[in-house]
């Protein structure tokens, strides 16, 4: 091969190598560009995810703060309602005490209840059990039996309700058995402390109940503490809350026998035909629709012990 041909062959090879090198550089540049694009997309996606997480955390944080504030407001409102309820009851207790002992005609309202009666004509009396927190006005709705389940003495909505008498009862006669209802409140208000009577030792120390009507002061001795439950009207079972008056001695004795079957313990206090009774009734959480009841008989002052 001539020297010229060799030079041309070398030059052609160099040109080919140069072209190949340029092609490789272009490929590398394109790969770098693709990698950078993927990397940029990944960075953008990560940033978007971070922003989304950040936004989610902000929403959750806002919800938690709002929920916390709502719970705080509800707690403060509940505390205020309890305080207001206690203050209102205290005020009524002071009104009752301030007028106690004044001479009045037998056929008129006792002086300690006159002012309260003007405030609420549903007032029918006052119940006290010394040594306990039970010291409340007693009302009776003339239009709706369950009104005072969730309304206080002033007629305001209140989950604690009031101490109230069965709408079927006639307090002025009175009936043989006056049924008095109250909520079993967790804070011990209303009839929340009646559950302590399941302990006989507690009964021994708090066996006397004072229940004044508007016209007469009355004293009662607890004769029975028992547990029962609400039954359907159609059920042929004994319902302590349906006994208002005894038709005769036989029906009264039957009532007493049924009460004895539900007693938590024997008190030693006998119930006899002709006794005037009150029944305190509240919820009992031991079973569904459970009820705790306390039956007391009217006694003279010298019969208390």
Order of alpha helices (4+ residues) and beta strands (2+ residues): alpha-alpha-beta-beta-beta-beta-alpha-beta-beta-alpha-beta-beta
